[in-house]
Amino acid sequence: MFNLLHYINILNRSEIKKYNLIGLNSEILLSKNLFRYNTEISSYLSQVFEIEFLPYVMRSRTTIVARLTREIYKYDEKQIDIARKKMLKYLKSINAEQKQNKQEGSNNLLSWY
């Protein structure tokens, strides 16, 4: 789970700085562990930041990170807190899915035994 729990712990803090939000998003978006394909990133962007990029932007993770960084840079404290809460909710749901899949996998393995 690459560092998902670490990111969740950072986001659980009540106050997060703009540079932390930019850095966390850069790590999350560049990680192939969370988003295997670039097409999966669009749901994250729409759920957390309510933003969509054109298809040519979505072909490159570094371009996505650059565009998102520009957007976050414009945020005030209230918008940063809203984005933090949405990121936390999204990552917790991913964490719950991974736990459930892991549990189902072990149950399937036990049924073979």
C-alpha positions as CSV (number, residue, x, y, z in Angstrom):
1,M,0.0,0.0,0.0
2,F,2.9,2.3,-1.0
3,N,2.4,5.0,1.7
4,L,-1.3,5.4,1.7
5,L,-1.6,5.3,5.5
6,H,1.2,7.9,5.8
7,Y,-0.7,10.2,3.4
8,I,-3.9,9.7,5.4
9,N,-2.1,10.6,8.6
10,I,-0.7,13.8,7.1
11,L,-4.2,14.8,5.8
12,N,-5.7,14.1,9.2
13,R,-4.0,17.1,10.6
14,S,-6.4,20.0,11.0
15,E,-4.1,22.5,9.2
16,I,-2.1,21.7,6.1
17,K,0.0,24.2,4.2
18,K,-0.3,24.8,0.5
19,Y,3.1,23.4,-0.3
20,N,2.2,20.2,1.6
21,L,-1.0,19.8,-0.5
22,I,1.0,20.3,-3.7
23,G,3.7,17.8,-2.6
24,L,1.2,15.2,-1.6
25,N,-0.7,15.5,-4.8
26,S,2.5,15.3,-6.8
27,E,3.5,12.0,-5.1
28,I,0.0,10.6,-5.3
29,L,-0.4,11.4,-9.0
30,L,3.1,10.2,-10.0
31,S,2.6,6.9,-8.1
32,K,1.7,3.9,-10.3
33,N,0.6,2.1,-7.2
34,L,-2.5,4.1,-6.7
35,F,-3.3,5.1,-10.3
36,R,-2.1,2.4,-12.6
37,Y,-3.4,4.2,-15.7
38,N,-3.6,7.9,-16.5
39,T,-7.3,7.5,-17.2
40,E,-7.9,6.6,-13.5
41,I,-6.6,10.0,-12.5
42,S,-9.5,11.9,-14.0
43,S,-12.0,10.5,-11.4
44,Y,-9.6,11.6,-8.6
45,L,-9.4,15.1,-10.1
46,S,-13.1,15.5,-10.6
47,Q,-14.0,14.1,-7.1
48,V,-11.4,16.0,-5.1
49,F,-10.8,19.2,-7.1
50,E,-13.9,19.3,-9.3
51,I,-11.6,19.9,-12.3
52,E,-11.2,18.3,-15.7
53,F,-8.3,18.6,-18.1
54,L,-8.3,18.2,-21.9
55,P,-7.2,14.8,-23.2
56,Y,-3.8,16.0,-24.3
57,V,-3.0,16.9,-20.7
58,M,-4.3,13.6,-19.4
59,R,-1.7,11.7,-21.5
60,S,1.2,12.9,-19.3
61,R,1.3,12.6,-15.5
62,T,3.9,15.4,-15.2
63,T,1.7,17.7,-17.2
64,I,-1.3,16.8,-14.9
65,V,0.9,17.6,-11.9
66,A,2.0,20.9,-13.4
67,R,-1.6,21.9,-14.2
68,L,-2.9,20.9,-10.8
69,T,-0.1,22.7,-9.0
70,R,-1.1,25.9,-10.8
71,E,-4.7,25.4,-9.7
72,I,-3.7,24.7,-6.1
73,Y,-1.4,27.7,-6.0
74,K,-4.4,29.9,-6.5
75,Y,-6.2,28.5,-3.5
76,D,-6.9,30.3,-0.3
77,E,-6.9,28.7,3.1
78,K,-10.6,27.7,3.0
79,Q,-10.2,26.0,-0.4
80,I,-7.1,24.2,0.8
81,D,-9.0,22.8,3.8
82,I,-11.9,21.7,1.5
83,A,-9.4,20.0,-0.8
84,R,-7.7,18.3,2.2
85,K,-11.0,16.9,3.4
86,K,-11.9,15.6,0.0
87,M,-8.5,14.0,-0.5
88,L,-8.8,12.4,2.9
89,K,-12.2,11.0,2.1
90,Y,-11.0,9.7,-1.3
91,L,-7.8,8.0,0.1
92,K,-9.8,6.4,2.9
93,S,-12.2,4.9,0.4
94,I,-9.2,3.6,-1.6
95,N,-7.7,2.2,1.6
96,A,-11.0,0.5,2.5
97,E,-11.3,-1.0,-1.0
98,Q,-7.8,-2.4,-0.8
99,K,-8.5,-4.0,2.6
100,Q,-11.7,-5.5,1.4
101,N,-9.9,-6.9,-1.8
102,K,-7.1,-8.3,0.4
103,Q,-9.7,-10.0,2.7
104,E,-11.6,-11.4,-0.2
105,G,-8.4,-12.8,-1.7
106,S,-7.5,-14.6,1.5
107,N,-11.0,-16.0,1.8
108,N,-10.8,-17.3,-1.8
109,L,-7.5,-18.8,-1.0
110,L,-8.9,-20.6,2.1
111,S,-11.8,-22.0,0.1
112,W,-9.2,-23.9,-2.0
113,Y,-7.8,-25.5,1.1
